Amino acid sequence: MVDLKGLKFGDGVVIVWRDSSGLDGWQYGEPRVQTQRVITKGYVVANDGEAIVVTGTVVNKMIRYAPLTIPYGAIEEIELDPPDHPEQGKEGG
């Protein structure tokens, strides 16, 4: 597994993480533990030592599409994912 704290802007990653879930309204009977295993592939846009922010599209440091914040505690696996194109993930690329 990659060192989470060493990840920086533009690093391509594949993250396997456990998502929480919730239900709306009254529920009867015993509560069910129902979480989902999620695989997210994208580029690091922020990393504060407690959570990592990943997005699928980076134009520059100021323009990101639909960033997703994943807390470190939810991450089961993380690997580097080299870009398909040399400019992909770089500022302005």
Secondary structure, 3 states (H helix, E strand, C coil): CCCHHHCCCCCEEEEEEEECCCCCCCCCCCCCCCCEEEEEEEEEEEECCCEEEEECEEEECCEEECCEEEEHHHEEEEEECCCCCCCCCCCCC
